[in-house]
Amino acid sequence: MKKINILGMILILSLTLFACAGNNQDNTADPDDDAIEIAEEANDANDDATENDNHEKITASIEGSFVAQVRMIIPGYVLDNSTPGAVVATRFQSSPFIIKLTPEQINQIEENQTYKFTIKTKFIDLPDEDYPKEGLWPETGLSLYNLEIGTIEECEAAGDPSEGFKITF
């Protein structure tokens, strides 16, 4: 009886080892197959690049203004007068966002005051499909296109605080 149990265990063990060895051989890839897949991926990437070259580029001028309340002035820890400082601002019913300003501009503003920020006109080349046809929110446009603030005016002197809530192209 003991011999039958031992033979049974040896049989099960050997079948398990052969099964594992058989699966390992099936999963090994031929190096030529890998080279073919890499070449196909490179061709697909080249085709995509060629398609992108065929798209028409549009030269867009980005300009506009927006009204925001300065919530916090982030102090400039670099004292070289060329590193931009930053303020945390919010527009009406929006989440806070950061506006980069020069040291001279930071000296013009105070916390918890509302200002009209005018963006310097910037020209960029955009593919036709990336051109935003309905304008762009300041929270997105400032960081996406690295826009700079040109002038800052107090909101009372700038007129209606609801005007100029999008960046236009």
Order of alpha helices (4+ residues) and beta strands (2+ residues): alpha-alpha-beta-beta-beta-alpha-beta-alpha-beta-alpha-beta
